[in-house]
Amino acid sequence: MSPYLLVGLAYLLGATPTSYWVGRAFYGVDLRREGSGNLGATNTFRVLGWKAAVPVLLFDVAKGW
């Protein structure tokens, strides 16, 4: 695989706002306008509950691994 393609894919993966996509796709909620407005696992937990927050947290941790 080309190093340029690998860098591009890594950038796209790291820039993915997981909580935004989970909130919008499964709950119809824009987390930027709910709770604290932060697109993190904590705000996801507070607004949508643990069933939405756990996958967001795991994906965000995996992005930094």
ChimeraX commands (.cxc) that place a marker at each C-alpha (Angstrom):
marker #1 position 0.00,0.00,0.00 radius 0.5
marker #1 position 1.26,3.46,-0.88 radius 0.5
marker #1 position 2.53,5.51,2.07 radius 0.5
marker #1 position 0.50,8.48,0.81 radius 0.5
marker #1 position -2.67,6.43,0.79 radius 0.5
marker #1 position -1.89,5.14,4.28 radius 0.5
marker #1 position -1.35,8.66,5.60 radius 0.5
marker #1 position -4.59,9.82,3.97 radius 0.5
marker #1 position -6.57,6.95,5.48 radius 0.5
marker #1 position -5.02,7.56,8.90 radius 0.5
marker #1 position -5.98,11.23,8.70 radius 0.5
marker #1 position -9.58,10.40,7.75 radius 0.5
marker #1 position -9.87,7.83,10.54 radius 0.5
marker #1 position -8.46,10.23,13.14 radius 0.5
marker #1 position -10.67,13.10,12.00 radius 0.5
marker #1 position -13.89,11.10,12.23 radius 0.5
marker #1 position -16.27,12.68,14.78 radius 0.5
marker #1 position -17.60,9.37,16.08 radius 0.5
marker #1 position -20.08,10.80,18.55 radius 0.5
marker #1 position -21.57,13.07,15.90 radius 0.5
marker #1 position -22.18,10.15,13.52 radius 0.5
marker #1 position -23.63,7.90,16.25 radius 0.5
marker #1 position -25.91,10.64,17.54 radius 0.5
marker #1 position -27.09,11.69,14.10 radius 0.5
marker #1 position -27.45,8.23,12.51 radius 0.5
marker #1 position -29.02,6.27,15.37 radius 0.5
marker #1 position -30.74,8.89,17.51 radius 0.5
marker #1 position -31.37,11.85,15.22 radius 0.5
marker #1 position -29.59,14.17,17.66 radius 0.5
marker #1 position -26.92,16.75,16.89 radius 0.5
marker #1 position -24.64,16.52,19.94 radius 0.5
marker #1 position -23.08,19.88,19.07 radius 0.5
marker #1 position -26.40,21.47,20.09 radius 0.5
marker #1 position -27.17,19.24,23.09 radius 0.5
marker #1 position -25.60,19.01,26.54 radius 0.5
marker #1 position -22.20,20.67,26.73 radius 0.5
marker #1 position -21.87,20.83,22.94 radius 0.5
marker #1 position -18.67,18.80,23.08 radius 0.5
marker #1 position -18.38,15.87,20.65 radius 0.5
marker #1 position -16.85,13.53,23.20 radius 0.5
marker #1 position -17.84,10.33,24.95 radius 0.5
marker #1 position -18.83,12.16,28.14 radius 0.5
marker #1 position -21.38,14.36,26.40 radius 0.5
marker #1 position -22.60,11.34,24.45 radius 0.5
marker #1 position -23.13,9.52,27.75 radius 0.5
marker #1 position -24.95,12.45,29.32 radius 0.5
marker #1 position -27.27,13.06,26.36 radius 0.5
marker #1 position -27.77,9.60,24.82 radius 0.5
marker #1 position -26.85,7.15,27.59 radius 0.5
marker #1 position -24.29,4.41,28.01 radius 0.5
marker #1 position -25.41,2.30,25.04 radius 0.5
marker #1 position -24.34,5.08,22.70 radius 0.5
marker #1 position -21.32,6.21,24.73 radius 0.5
marker #1 position -19.52,2.85,24.96 radius 0.5
marker #1 position -19.00,2.39,21.19 radius 0.5
marker #1 position -17.99,6.03,20.86 radius 0.5
marker #1 position -15.46,5.67,23.68 radius 0.5
marker #1 position -14.02,2.43,22.27 radius 0.5
marker #1 position -13.67,3.87,18.77 radius 0.5
marker #1 position -12.08,7.08,20.07 radius 0.5
marker #1 position -9.59,5.11,22.16 radius 0.5
marker #1 position -8.79,2.90,19.17 radius 0.5
marker #1 position -8.08,6.01,17.07 radius 0.5
marker #1 position -5.29,6.96,19.45 radius 0.5
marker #1 position -3.85,3.49,19.81 radius 0.5
marker link #1:1,2 radius 0.2
marker link #1:2,3 radius 0.2
marker link #1:3,4 radius 0.2
marker link #1:4,5 radius 0.2
marker link #1:5,6 radius 0.2
marker link #1:6,7 radius 0.2
marker link #1:7,8 radius 0.2
marker link #1:8,9 radius 0.2
marker link #1:9,10 radius 0.2
marker link #1:10,11 radius 0.2
marker link #1:11,12 radius 0.2
marker link #1:12,13 radius 0.2
marker link #1:13,14 radius 0.2
marker link #1:14,15 radius 0.2
marker link #1:15,16 radius 0.2
marker link #1:16,17 radius 0.2
marker link #1:17,18 radius 0.2
marker link #1:18,19 radius 0.2
marker link #1:19,20 radius 0.2
marker link #1:20,21 radius 0.2
marker link #1:21,22 radius 0.2
marker link #1:22,23 radius 0.2
marker link #1:23,24 radius 0.2
marker link #1:24,25 radius 0.2
marker link #1:25,26 radius 0.2
marker link #1:26,27 radius 0.2
marker link #1:27,28 radius 0.2
marker link #1:28,29 radius 0.2
marker link #1:29,30 radius 0.2
marker link #1:30,31 radius 0.2
marker link #1:31,32 radius 0.2
marker link #1:32,33 radius 0.2
marker link #1:33,34 radius 0.2
marker link #1:34,35 radius 0.2
marker link #1:35,36 radius 0.2
marker link #1:36,37 radius 0.2
marker link #1:37,38 radius 0.2
marker link #1:38,39 radius 0.2
marker link #1:39,40 radius 0.2
marker link #1:40,41 radius 0.2
marker link #1:41,42 radius 0.2
marker link #1:42,43 radius 0.2
marker link #1:43,44 radius 0.2
marker link #1:44,45 radius 0.2
marker link #1:45,46 radius 0.2
marker link #1:46,47 radius 0.2
marker link #1:47,48 radius 0.2
marker link #1:48,49 radius 0.2
marker link #1:49,50 radius 0.2
marker link #1:50,51 radius 0.2
marker link #1:51,52 radius 0.2
marker link #1:52,53 radius 0.2
marker link #1:53,54 radius 0.2
marker link #1:54,55 radius 0.2
marker link #1:55,56 radius 0.2
marker link #1:56,57 radius 0.2
marker link #1:57,58 radius 0.2
marker link #1:58,59 radius 0.2
marker link #1:59,60 radius 0.2
marker link #1:60,61 radius 0.2
marker link #1:61,62 radius 0.2
marker link #1:62,63 radius 0.2
marker link #1:63,64 radius 0.2
marker link #1:64,65 radius 0.2
view
